[in-house]
Amino acid sequence: MIIILAIILVSAAAVTYAGFFFYGVAVKRASKEFLAKNVDLKADPPVAGASWGEGKSWISRQQFRNLEMISDDGLVLKGYYLASDRAEGRTVIIAHGYSGQGKDMGAYAKFYAEKLGYNVLIPDARGHGSSGGSYIGFGWPERRDYVRWIQLMIEENGPDSQIVLHGVSMGGATVLSTSGEELPPQVKAIVSDCAFSSVQAQLSYQLRRMYRLPSFPFVQSASLVTRMKAGYSFGEASALRQVRKTRIPILFIHGDKDTFVPFSMMDELYEACGSPKEKFVVPGAGHGYAYDTDNAAYIDRVAGFVTKYVH
């Protein structure tokens, strides 16, 4: 009996330790060095192809206005806004990926600003860039932040605003999670590029790939630590459930060679979505590389989709 009790106590301690360890690796705000060693990601910053340098150069030449917003839970969040003389209230809010920042999204911002004539807002997510926060929300607490960014853009551009949300990777999960909230009618369309279906599914997948460990009990332990430290659990953080509720038209994009966020997750999300929807598969594209792999087709599909709903 004593031996059995000892084994139970040691096992419980090990699982608890693992929960704090994986929280520190994946959720806590810190340098994510493991990304550079991941065979599925070959870009720095993550989710950035050859266009990243072009986008960075373009952003450096623009006069972005710094915006500041206080989240529901008191964090100071930063965003960067570029107005267009051609916009007439048409605005895109672009969500960056895990461990990135708003200005990493320069290639997408350039497309919307120059080709479509939109106003552009590129926020730094909580726990990233210049925004406050000690943890990464994987798009779940960020969904409420985006509701506030949307309201700020309506205040900026008036009640006739027309707003598109576009996100890549974690940013894709962010805009999909936002889609299930009560959104104002000014939100007309959403573009989600290589989003994961849920935090629990994505972390379980990566736990198997990176550590050769089963999901249970390690993801559950890390989720409990995340609930204590960051206020949300992995089980509730589901873009899949959110798209079931949305009425906003969504374009789902994914590269069929994506092994960081499984390509199969796009079909799960697409099938769950009950609003008007389209699917764009980019052959040969890895994670976050759809834009670079077939730039012309990407621009054509996104422009065609958003102009159906934004006038």
MARKOLFI-569792 format. One record per residue (C-alpha): residue in one letter; x, y, z. Coordinates in steps of 0.02 Angstrom, whole numbers, plus 50000, padded with zeros to 5 digits. Example, Ala and Ser with C-alpha at 12.3 -4.5 7.8 and 13.67 -1.06 7.14 Angstrom:
BEGIN
R residuo     u     v     w
R       a 50615 49775 50390
R       s 50684 49947 50357
//
This chain:
BEGIN
R residuo     u     v     w
R       m 50000 50000 50000
R       i 50141 50121 50044
R       i 50228 50083 49879
R       i 50067 50113 49782
R       l 50037 50276 49873
R       a 50215 50330 49838
R       i 50195 50291 49653
R       i 50034 50392 49648
R       l 50114 50541 49734
R       v 50268 50537 49622
R       s 50159 50522 49466
R       a 50049 50667 49523
R       a 50203 50773 49557
R       a 50274 50731 49385
R       v 50112 50776 49297
R       t 50100 50938 49395
R       y 50279 50981 49351
R       a 50242 50943 49169
R       g 50092 51059 49174
R       f 50199 51205 49233
R       f 50337 51159 49111
R       f 50223 51157 48959
R       y 50138 51317 49018
R       g 50310 51399 49020
R       v 50353 51330 48848
R       a 50191 51367 48756
R       v 50086 51496 48850
R       k 50197 51607 48957
R       r 50262 51764 48872
R       a 50443 51722 48835
R       s 50561 51691 48690
R       k 50499 51541 48592
R       e 50665 51466 48543
R       f 50587 51297 48508
R       l 50505 51369 48352
R       a 50673 51395 48267
R       k 50712 51210 48293
R       n 50544 51147 48230
R       v 50559 51056 48065
R       d 50388 51120 48014
R       l 50439 51303 48025
R       k 50584 51373 47926
R       a 50550 51558 47944
R       d 50603 51695 48063
R       p 50487 51766 48123
R       p 50368 51619 48118
R       v 50239 51621 47979
R       a 50339 51728 47860
R       g 50396 51687 47685
R       a 50498 51786 47561
R       s 50366 51924 47566
R       w 50407 51964 47747
R       g 50555 52073 47700
R       e 50453 52162 47568
R       g 50315 52192 47693
R       k 50435 52256 47825
R       s 50510 52377 47700
R       w 50337 52437 47648
R       i 50283 52465 47828
R       s 50441 52567 47863
R       r 50388 52688 47726
R       q 50211 52715 47791
R       q 50147 52838 47919
R       f 50057 52721 48038
R       r 49968 52802 48184
R       n 49995 52718 48352
R       l 49833 52669 48438
R       e 49805 52611 48615
R       m 49660 52515 48689
R       i 49621 52446 48861
R       s 49558 52266 48861
R       d 49412 52204 48965
R       d 49536 52137 49093
R       g 49640 52296 49101
R       l 49785 52262 48982
R       v 49857 52403 48877
R       l 49852 52342 48697
R       k 49940 52426 48551
R       g 49889 52439 48369
R       y 49952 52526 48213
R       y 49829 52613 48098
R       l 49850 52672 47919
R       a 49710 52772 47841
R       s 49674 52772 47654
R       d 49598 52914 47553
R       r 49506 52782 47450
R       a 49434 52682 47594
R       e 49262 52761 47621
R       g 49254 52666 47784
R       r 49320 52500 47718
R       t 49443 52434 47846
R       v 49540 52274 47875
R       i 49602 52217 48045
R       i 49746 52094 48022
R       a 49792 51967 48156
R       h 49970 51903 48168
R       g 50034 51731 48217
R       y 50105 51651 48373
R       s 50259 51743 48442
R       g 50244 51876 48306
R       q 50183 52056 48307
R       g 50070 52167 48205
R       k 50203 52239 48092
R       d 50254 52065 48036
R       m 50097 52071 47930
R       g 50161 52203 47810
R       a 50136 52102 47651
R       y 49952 52077 47691
R       a 49933 52258 47745
R       k 50011 52317 47582
R       f 49889 52212 47481
R       y 49736 52281 47568
R       a 49800 52461 47568
R       e 49866 52470 47391
R       k 49758 52348 47292
R       l 49592 52369 47383
R       g 49614 52544 47456
R       y 49568 52492 47633
R       n 49612 52571 47798
R       v 49726 52449 47890
R       l 49739 52409 48075
R       i 49875 52287 48132
R       p 49865 52258 48321
R       d 49995 52176 48431
R       a 49904 52034 48517
R       r 49910 52023 48707
R       g 50075 51949 48762
R       h 50158 52004 48599
R       g 50251 52154 48532
R       s 50215 52315 48626
R       s 50051 52254 48701
R       g 50035 52208 48883
R       g 50005 52035 48951
R       s 50110 51896 49026
R       y 50036 51753 48925
R       i 49982 51700 48750
R       g 49796 51671 48725
R       f 49801 51572 48561
R       g 49660 51682 48497
R       w 49537 51647 48638
R       p 49548 51797 48756
R       e 49600 51895 48601
R       r 49426 51871 48528
R       r 49360 51997 48655
R       d 49506 52112 48616
R       y 49454 52107 48433
R       v 49276 52153 48476
R       r 49348 52309 48555
R       w 49463 52344 48407
R       i 49312 52328 48292
R       q 49216 52454 48397
R       l 49366 52571 48393
R       m 49369 52563 48203
R       i 49183 52602 48195
R       e 49212 52752 48307
R       e 49357 52803 48195
R       n 49267 52786 48029
R       g 49083 52804 48071
R       p 48929 52693 48069
R       d 48947 52660 47882
R       s 49111 52568 47912
R       q 49135 52400 47826
R       i 49260 52289 47915
R       v 49356 52133 47862
R       l 49455 52024 47983
R       h 49605 51932 47911
R       g 49717 51819 48015
R       v 49860 51697 47986
R       s 49898 51545 48096
R       m 49858 51597 48276
R       g 49787 51754 48196
R       g 49673 51643 48092
R       a 49612 51560 48252
R       t 49590 51733 48328
R       v 49475 51795 48190
R       l 49377 51631 48189
R       s 49356 51640 48377
R       t 49297 51820 48357
R       s 49171 51764 48226
R       g 49063 51677 48356
R       e 49042 51833 48464
R       e 48900 51958 48447
R       l 48976 52069 48314
R       p 48908 52231 48244
R       p 48837 52229 48066
R       q 48988 52326 48006
R       v 49090 52164 48008
R       k 49063 52099 47833
R       a 49188 51957 47802
R       i 49327 51853 47879
R       v 49482 51776 47800
R       s 49565 51637 47900
R       d 49733 51571 47840
R       c 49800 51407 47915
R       a 49703 51417 48079
R       f 49696 51276 48204
R       s 49528 51205 48255
R       s 49553 51219 48444
R       v 49694 51251 48566
R       q 49675 51079 48642
R       a 49684 50991 48474
R       q 49834 51093 48417
R       l 49935 51071 48576
R       s 49893 50886 48583
R       y 49957 50868 48405
R       q 50118 50962 48442
R       l 50146 50866 48604
R       r 50148 50705 48504
R       r 50260 50776 48368
R       m 50385 50869 48475
R       y 50393 50766 48634
R       r 50320 50597 48582
R       l 50198 50611 48727
R       p 50012 50571 48735
R       s 49888 50711 48759
R       f 49824 50644 48925
R       p 49866 50695 49059
R       f 49993 50824 49004
R       v 49882 50941 48903
R       q 49751 50935 49041
R       s 49882 50978 49172
R       a 49948 51124 49069
R       s 49769 51180 49041
R       l 49739 51185 49228
R       v 49895 51291 49254
R       t 49838 51405 49112
R       r 49668 51424 49195
R       m 49754 51478 49357
R       k 49881 51594 49277
R       a 49795 51659 49120
R       g 49610 51638 49156
R       y 49562 51519 49016
R       s 49571 51332 48984
R       f 49619 51241 48826
R       g 49454 51150 48818
R       e 49352 51310 48803
R       a 49468 51389 48673
R       s 49386 51320 48518
R       a 49375 51409 48351
R       l 49276 51257 48293
R       r 49134 51295 48413
R       q 49139 51479 48369
R       v 49117 51454 48181
R       r 48963 51349 48214
R       k 48881 51506 48286
R       t 48939 51637 48162
R       r 48837 51722 48027
R       i 48989 51809 47951
R       p 49050 51746 47780
R       i 49219 51658 47797
R       l 49356 51614 47673
R       f 49462 51469 47738
R       i 49640 51457 47670
R       h 49766 51319 47701
R       g 49921 51247 47618
R       d 49907 51060 47585
R       k 50087 51032 47645
R       d 50058 51113 47814
R       t 50121 50997 47949
R       f 50128 51124 48091
R       v 49941 51153 48092
R       p 49870 50997 48009
R       f 49789 51026 47840
R       s 49642 50920 47899
R       m 49593 51055 48024
R       m 49535 51167 47881
R       d 49405 51038 47829
R       e 49345 51022 48010
R       l 49322 51210 48021
R       y 49244 51224 47849
R       e 49117 51087 47883
R       a 49071 51162 48052
R       c 49041 51335 47980
R       g 48859 51374 47946
R       s 48881 51545 47868
R       p 48922 51581 47684
R       k 49095 51506 47657
R       e 49230 51468 47532
R       k 49384 51358 47536
R       f 49552 51396 47455
R       v 49684 51259 47458
R       v 49861 51308 47405
R       p 49954 51156 47335
R       g 50130 51137 47402
R       a 50115 51272 47535
R       g 50183 51241 47710
R       h 50125 51329 47866
R       g 50098 51514 47836
R       y 50167 51504 47659
R       a 50005 51509 47559
R       y 50031 51693 47515
R       d 50208 51664 47453
R       t 50180 51496 47369
R       d 50045 51561 47250
R       n 50042 51748 47274
R       a 49936 51790 47122
R       a 49802 51662 47162
R       y 49801 51712 47347
R       i 49773 51895 47306
R       d 49642 51852 47175
R       r 49542 51739 47291
R       v 49549 51855 47440
R       a 49504 52008 47336
R       g 49363 51916 47251
R       f 49293 51852 47416
R       v 49294 52014 47514
R       t 49224 52117 47371
R       k 49070 52005 47372
R       y 49027 52073 47543
R       v 49114 52243 47553
R       h 49053 52376 47433
//
